[in-house]
């Protein structure tokens, strides 16, 4: 994945999750922060990478390290998880 694509996705994820009520203890704690709940869609690179929050939750179910105290550590783990599963 290009650095630009990763940066675009990282910024989008940060914007979506920055208003969560931290610390977040589980995935359900993130849902109220999302503008369209589980249907919130994340896209980068003109659709090169695209998934909903619900798809993201299933991809990362075993890779997340809850609780998260801040948005940066959450987004770091999301990006790493997406790389590990081949999405990025």
C-alpha atoms as one frame of an Amber mdcrd trajectory, in Angstrom:
protein
   0.000   0.000   0.000   1.250   3.453  -0.771   2.070   5.867   2.005  -0.521
   8.289   0.591  -3.268   5.651   0.697  -2.375   4.705   4.263  -2.282   8.372
   5.313  -5.708   8.986   3.740  -7.236   5.982   5.476  -5.536   6.831   8.786
  -6.991  10.374   8.676 -10.470   9.063   7.864 -10.370   6.528  10.714  -9.077
   9.141  13.143 -11.866  11.553  12.201 -14.470   8.829  12.686 -13.222   7.555
  16.031 -11.803  10.673  17.706 -15.105  11.500  19.417 -15.515   8.092  21.042
 -15.777   8.075  24.816 -12.262   6.938  25.772 -11.198   4.657  27.250 -13.070
   2.319  24.924 -13.459  -1.154  26.381 -14.767  -3.008  23.310 -15.908  -2.565
  19.721 -19.431  -1.630  20.782 -17.991   1.386  22.588 -16.955   2.790  19.201
 -20.372   2.585  17.523 -21.855   5.795  19.015 -18.923   7.809  17.597 -19.633
   6.702  14.022 -21.848   8.988  11.914 -23.788   6.072  10.395 -23.158   3.488
  13.095 -22.015   0.086  11.803 -22.921   1.137   8.241 -20.310   3.910   8.266
 -18.119   3.416   5.206 -14.375   3.994   5.036 -12.749   4.557   1.648  -9.306
   5.560   0.460  -7.631   5.860  -2.919 -10.812   6.501  -4.910 -12.326   3.266
  -3.636  -9.133   1.181  -3.885  -9.715   0.344  -0.231 -13.321   0.292   0.959
 -15.121  -1.303   3.899 -17.895  -0.568   6.374 -17.407  -0.335  10.116 -19.194
  -3.681  10.450 -16.766  -5.304   7.989 -13.884  -3.702   9.858 -15.123  -5.146
  13.155 -15.220  -8.672  11.738 -11.766  -8.320  10.144 -10.196  -7.133  13.388
 -12.106  -9.225  15.903  -9.007 -11.164  16.968  -6.458  -8.399  16.435  -7.823
  -5.560  18.538  -6.217  -4.954  21.924  -9.001  -3.341  23.979  -9.223  -1.173
  25.999  -7.942   1.822  24.033  -7.144   5.021  25.878  -6.915   7.262  22.801
  -7.718   7.441  19.114  -4.101   7.222  17.942  -3.415   3.828  19.505  -6.748
   2.531  18.170  -6.043   3.711  14.629  -2.475   2.339  14.770  -3.836  -1.110
  15.630  -6.550  -0.902  12.959  -3.968  -0.069  10.277  -1.683  -2.885  11.444
  -4.594  -5.334  11.505  -5.627  -4.371   7.973  -2.055  -4.909   6.810  -1.876
  -8.279   8.570  -5.066  -9.567   6.951  -4.039  -8.366   3.482  -6.642  -5.619
   3.129  -3.843  -3.054   2.906
